[in-house]
Amino acid sequence: MRDKPDGWGLQVNSGTGHFHIEQFEDGLAHGYGLSGHNFGRGYIYVSVFENGIRNGEFNVLHSSGSKHKGQYINDERHGMWLEIDTDGDEYWYGYANGSQVFPPRLFKAPYRMDYWI
């Protein structure tokens, strides 16, 4: 629309390997979708964007096998984030406006939380 992506689509930057498969509005990622980097050698976000900015719940899957789940507000990590590493250990991080507020804490739950991600 008006020479800008609008609706569902695929956007690829061949120079950086970054891609978006998601909803666009007025040329910017806006809504639900999938984005990533380096086509399987980097990471994949299952995400919500608003006007090109990360805003909302995110699942981040790394090619190493580790997973993260948390929230972005105005393109910065905010609140509690869960990381599950390749050994299955679960770590909690706290963020406030993009800054880590406490170091990662290992959490040993009676049941694994893989269903979160």
WOKAUR-V16363 format. One record per helix or strand of 2 or more residues. SS is the DSSP state (H for helix, E for strand). FROM is the first residue (numbers start at 1). TO is the last residue. If there is no record, write none. Layout:
SS|FROM|TO ; SS|FROM|TO
This chain:
E|7|13 ; E|18|25 ; E|28|37 ; E|43|50 ; E|53|54 ; E|56|62 ; E|67|73 ; E|76|84 ; E|90|96 ; E|99|107 ; H|114|116
